[in-house]
Amino acid sequence: METYDVVVIGAGIIGLMIARAVRAAGLSVALLERSAVGKEASWASAGVLMSRPYPYESIDDFALRVEGSEMLLTLAPVLADETGIDIEAVRHPALHLALTAEDEANMRALQPQLDGADLGCEFIPPDEVRRRQPEVTLPVTLGMVTSCANIENRRLLRALEVGARKTGVSIFAGCDAQALHVENGRVTGVRTANQVFQAGAVVNAAGSWGGTLQGAPEHIPVQPERGQMLSLHADTVALSHLINLPQYIIIPRKSGRIVLGATTEKVGYDRRNTAGAIQDILHAAIEAIPDLAAGTIAELWSGFRPFSPDGYPLVGPSALPGYYYAVGHHKLGIQQAPMTAEIIRDLLTTGKTTRPVAHWNPNRFSDLAR
């Protein structure tokens, strides 16, 4: 029977960042992963940082996300020194394209959040869109330029895993946490099929599987949302901007790879790529940038975003002493991971957080279970 200060369930970006932060605070950590480390939603991500807010996000929430993105960019050289892995962080502007009057209105409505996060935005006419990014030939009605960055998320996950192992985090892949172990009304560990991991605290960072652990007192309505993506090699296309279409996104990687995505589908845990979805993504991308038609398909993939009903993650203590949640980050897990790790670390070490995230309370959906 293994004993640790903290057991973290789920070794995606959230679990890895929490393990890093908690271990740096001097606590012993076991990280349990049901499949392979970093191979679920975080692996399938687009790796985009900042770019633009979602309509439901407050100014403070978007500002937190921008801060988290900056923290990751600052972490990039640190991880390179620790592990020798370059996570291919690159800053570039994002070019958001409106095709209709409705698109324009939706885009302009984001300005308060952008300004509030000191990210800013610039609205440009169609001829300026073509001047800044000549590859875009789609007839647009308005463009918006914002600050942006992206990272190679798969390299980030590998770097975090290597760094965690070097600092003494015990990582158990293929180890499916099935139930909480509870004694005298307090969590004392986690039970898997073969053993019990004893711990003073347990953190659920299991992503789309965050609501499946037996023994949890809360109703956690986190569901999988499939996102299908693909990447191209297109030597004739040199993008200086990330291109945000009304429905899809075109991401130039530092390596030269161009990433296209992504769908949003509620199909349960079905990770298959479908011909129709890939066709839709390619059609939208090639309509915007015709030269992409000559590109070769490098890879198709999909992942399960952990979707919560209101779009916000569930981060904080449960009603059961010693048990914490860090799930439901949906499309924003990579950007919100540094803040989530900081919050969980502070809760474990001081019992409180100074971050304005009361609306991330894991208990807020308790009425839905009735």
C-alpha positions in Angstrom: 0.0 0.0 0.0 1.6 3.3 -1.2 1.3 6.4 0.9 1.6 10.0 -0.3 0.7 13.5 0.8 -1.3 14.0 -2.4 -2.8 11.7 -5.1 -3.7 13.5 -8.3 -6.0 11.6 -10.7 -5.4 12.3 -14.3 -2.1 13.1 -16.1 -3.2 15.6 -18.7 -2.1 19.2 -18.6 -4.2 20.0 -15.5 -2.9 17.0 -13.5 0.7 17.5 -14.6 0.7 21.2 -13.7 -0.9 20.4 -10.3 1.7 17.7 -9.6 4.5 20.1 -10.6 3.2 22.9 -8.3 2.4 20.6 -5.3 5.7 18.9 -5.5 7.5 22.2 -5.7 5.7 23.1 -2.4 7.4 20.1 -0.8 4.6 17.6 -0.8 5.0 14.0 -2.0 2.8 13.3 -5.1 1.4 10.3 -6.9 0.0 10.9 -10.3 -2.4 8.3 -11.6 -3.4 8.0 -15.3 -6.0 5.6 -16.6 -4.3 5.4 -20.1 -1.0 7.0 -21.2 0.4 10.2 -19.7 -0.8 13.3 -21.6 -2.6 11.4 -24.4 -6.2 12.6 -24.0 -7.7 16.2 -24.4 -4.4 17.9 -23.8 -2.6 15.9 -26.5 -5.5 16.6 -29.0 -5.5 20.4 -28.2 -4.7 23.2 -30.7 -2.2 24.6 -28.3 -3.5 28.2 -28.8 -2.8 30.8 -26.1 -4.9 34.0 -25.6 -6.3 34.9 -29.0 -9.8 35.9 -28.0 -12.4 35.6 -25.3 -15.6 33.6 -25.4 -18.8 35.6 -25.1 -19.7 34.1 -21.7 -16.3 35.0 -20.2 -16.1 38.1 -17.9 -13.3 40.5 -18.1 -11.7 39.0 -15.0 -12.0 35.5 -16.4 -10.4 36.4 -19.7 -7.6 38.3 -17.9 -6.9 35.2 -15.8 -6.6 33.2 -19.0 -4.2 35.7 -20.5 -2.1 35.6 -17.3 -2.1 31.8 -17.5 -0.9 32.0 -21.1 1.9 34.3 -20.2 2.9 32.0 -17.4 3.2 29.1 -19.9 5.3 31.3 -22.2 7.6 32.1 -19.3 7.8 28.4 -18.4 8.9 27.4 -21.9 12.7 28.2 -21.4 12.5 26.8 -17.8 11.3 23.5 -19.1 13.9 23.5 -21.9 16.6 23.9 -19.3 15.1 21.2 -17.0 14.4 18.6 -19.7 16.0 19.6 -23.0 12.6 19.8 -24.6 11.6 22.8 -26.7 7.8 23.3 -26.5 8.0 25.5 -29.6 6.4 28.6 -28.1 5.9 31.3 -30.6 4.1 34.7 -30.4 2.2 35.9 -33.4 -0.9 38.0 -34.0 -4.3 36.4 -34.6 -6.4 37.5 -37.5 -10.1 37.0 -36.9 -12.4 37.1 -39.9 -16.0 38.2 -40.2 -18.0 37.1 -43.2 -21.4 38.5 -42.3 -22.9 41.4 -40.3 -23.7 39.0 -37.5 -20.0 37.9 -37.4 -19.0 41.6 -37.2 -21.3 42.3 -34.3 -20.1 39.2 -32.5 -16.5 40.2 -33.0 -17.0 43.8 -31.9 -18.8 42.6 -28.7 -15.5 41.0 -27.5 -13.7 44.3 -27.3 -14.4 45.0 -23.5 -12.9 41.7 -22.5 -9.9 42.2 -24.8 -9.3 45.7 -23.5 -9.9 44.6 -19.9 -7.2 42.0 -20.2 -4.8 44.6 -21.7 -4.7 42.4 -24.8 -6.3 45.0 -27.1 -7.7 44.6 -30.6 -7.5 46.4 -33.9 -10.3 46.3 -36.4 -9.2 46.4 -40.0 -11.0 46.6 -43.4 -11.0 43.9 -46.0 -8.2 45.4 -48.1 -6.0 45.6 -45.0 -6.8 41.9 -44.2 -5.4 41.0 -47.6 -2.4 43.2 -47.2 -1.4 41.7 -43.9 -2.1 38.1 -44.9 -2.1 37.8 -48.7 -2.8 34.1 -48.6 -6.3 34.8 -47.4 -8.6 35.3 -50.4 -11.9 34.7 -48.7 -14.3 37.7 -49.1 -14.5 39.2 -45.6 -16.5 42.1 -44.3 -14.1 42.9 -41.4 -10.9 41.7 -39.7 -9.8 41.9 -36.1 -6.2 41.5 -35.0 -5.3 40.5 -31.5 -2.2 39.3 -29.7 -1.7 35.6 -29.7 0.7 32.7 -29.2 0.8 29.0 -29.6 2.8 26.1 -28.3 3.3 22.5 -29.4 1.1 21.0 -26.7 2.4 17.5 -27.1 6.0 18.6 -26.5 4.7 20.6 -23.4 3.1 17.5 -22.0 6.3 15.4 -22.5 8.4 18.1 -20.9 6.1 18.3 -17.9 6.2 14.5 -17.5 10.0 14.4 -17.7 10.2 17.3 -15.3 7.8 15.7 -12.9 9.7 12.4 -12.8 13.0 14.3 -12.2 11.5 16.1 -9.2 10.3 12.9 -7.6 6.6 12.7 -8.7 5.6 9.1 -8.8 3.7 8.6 -12.1 1.5 5.5 -12.6 0.2 5.1 -16.2 -2.5 2.5 -17.0 -3.7 2.9 -13.5 -7.4 3.6 -13.4 -8.7 5.2 -10.2 -12.1 3.6 -9.5 -13.2 4.9 -6.1 -12.3 7.1 -3.2 -11.0 5.5 -0.1 -12.8 7.1 2.9 -12.3 6.7 6.6 -14.2 8.5 9.4 -15.8 10.9 7.0 -12.5 12.0 5.3 -10.7 11.0 2.1 -7.7 8.9 2.9 -6.8 7.8 -0.6 -7.9 6.2 -3.9 -8.7 2.6 -4.8 -7.7 1.1 -8.1 -8.4 -2.4 -9.4 -5.3 -3.7 -7.7 -4.4 -1.5 -4.8 -5.1 1.5 -2.6 -3.0 4.6 -2.8 -3.2 6.3 0.7 -3.0 10.0 0.8 -3.8 13.0 2.9 -5.6 14.6 -0.1 -6.9 13.5 -3.4 -7.3 15.8 -6.4 -9.6 14.8 -9.3 -8.1 16.1 -12.5 -9.5 13.3 -14.7 -10.9 15.6 -17.4 -13.9 14.1 -19.2 -13.9 11.2 -16.8 -14.1 13.6 -13.8 -17.6 12.6 -12.9 -17.1 8.8 -12.9 -15.2 8.3 -9.6 -17.2 6.3 -7.1 -17.7 7.7 -3.6 -17.7 11.4 -4.6 -20.4 13.4 -2.8 -21.1 16.0 -5.6 -22.9 15.8 -8.8 -20.2 16.6 -11.4 -22.0 17.1 -14.8 -18.8 17.0 -16.9 -19.3 15.3 -20.2 -17.0 14.5 -23.2 -17.2 16.8 -26.2 -15.4 15.4 -29.3 -13.2 17.7 -31.2 -11.8 16.5 -34.6 -8.7 18.0 -36.1 -6.1 17.5 -38.7 -2.7 18.9 -39.7 -1.1 19.6 -43.1 2.3 20.1 -44.6 1.9 23.0 -47.0 5.3 24.4 -48.1 3.7 27.1 -50.3 1.8 28.6 -47.4 3.7 30.9 -45.0 1.3 32.3 -42.4 2.3 35.2 -40.2 -1.0 35.1 -38.3 -3.2 32.5 -36.7 -6.4 32.6 -38.7 -9.7 32.5 -36.8 -12.7 31.8 -39.0 -16.3 32.1 -37.6 -16.4 28.3 -37.0 -12.8 26.9 -37.5 -9.2 27.9 -36.9 -6.0 27.7 -38.9 -2.8 27.5 -36.8 0.7 27.9 -38.1 3.2 25.9 -35.9 6.8 26.9 -35.4 7.8 23.6 -37.0 5.9 24.6 -40.2 3.0 22.2 -39.6 -0.4 23.8 -40.1 -3.1 22.7 -37.7 -6.8 22.9 -38.7 -9.8 22.4 -36.4 -11.9 21.8 -34.6 -15.4 20.3 -34.4 -17.6 20.4 -31.3 -19.7 17.2 -31.0 -21.5 15.5 -28.2 -21.1 11.9 -29.2 -20.0 10.3 -25.9 -16.7 8.6 -25.8 -16.5 7.9 -29.6 -13.1 9.2 -30.7 -13.4 8.2 -34.4 -12.7 10.7 -37.1 -15.6 11.1 -39.5 -15.4 11.9 -43.3 -18.0 14.7 -43.0 -16.3 16.5 -40.2 -12.9 16.4 -41.8 -14.5 17.6 -45.1 -16.1 20.5 -43.4 -12.9 21.6 -41.8 -10.9 21.3 -45.0 -13.6 23.1 -47.0 -13.6 26.1 -44.7 -9.8 26.2 -44.6 -9.3 25.9 -48.3 -12.1 28.5 -49.0 -10.2 30.9 -46.8 -6.7 30.0 -48.1 -6.9 28.2 -51.5 -3.2 27.4 -51.5 -3.9 24.9 -48.7 -5.5 22.6 -51.3 -2.0 21.6 -52.4 -1.0 20.6 -48.9 -0.6 17.0 -47.8 -2.5 15.6 -44.9 0.0 14.8 -42.1 -2.4 13.5 -39.4 -6.0 13.2 -38.3 -7.0 13.0 -34.7 -9.7 13.7 -32.1 -10.0 14.3 -28.4 -12.6 14.7 -25.6 -12.9 18.1 -24.2 -14.3 18.1 -20.6 -17.5 20.1 -21.0 -19.4 21.7 -18.1 -22.9 23.2 -18.5 -21.8 26.8 -18.0 -18.4 26.6 -19.6 -16.5 27.2 -16.4 -14.3 24.6 -14.8 -14.9 23.0 -11.4 -12.0 23.8 -9.2 -11.8 23.7 -5.5 -12.7 21.6 -2.4 -15.5 19.1 -2.4 -17.9 18.6 0.5 -15.8 15.6 1.5 -12.7 16.7 3.5 -9.5 16.0 1.7 -11.0 15.7 -1.7 -10.6 18.4 -4.4 -11.7 18.9 -8.0 -9.9 20.4 -11.0 -12.1 19.3 -14.0 -14.3 20.8 -16.7 -11.9 23.1 -18.4 -13.4 22.5 -21.8 -11.4 24.2 -24.6 -9.3 26.2 -22.2 -7.4 23.7 -20.2 -3.9 24.6 -21.4 -4.5 28.3 -20.8 -6.1 27.8 -17.4 -3.8 25.1 -16.2 -1.2 27.4 -14.5 -4.0 29.1 -12.5 -5.7 25.9 -11.6 -2.4 24.4 -10.4 -1.7 27.5 -8.3 -5.2 27.4 -6.8 -5.0 23.7 -5.8 -1.5 24.2 -4.4 -2.7 27.1 -2.2 -5.8 25.2 -1.0 -3.6 22.2 -0.1 -1.0 24.3 1.7 -2.9 27.2 3.2 -6.5 26.3 2.9 -7.4 29.3 0.7 -6.9 31.0 -2.6 -6.7 34.7 -3.4 -7.9 34.2 -7.0 -11.4 35.5 -7.9 -12.8 32.1 -8.9 -15.8 31.6 -6.5 -17.9 30.8 -9.6 -15.6 27.8 -10.3 -17.0 26.2 -7.1 -17.5 22.4 -7.7 -20.7 22.4 -5.7 -22.6 24.8 -8.0 -24.4 22.1 -9.9 -25.8 20.2 -6.9 -29.4 21.2 -7.7 -29.1 19.5 -11.2 -28.9 16.1 -9.5 -32.3 16.4 -7.9 
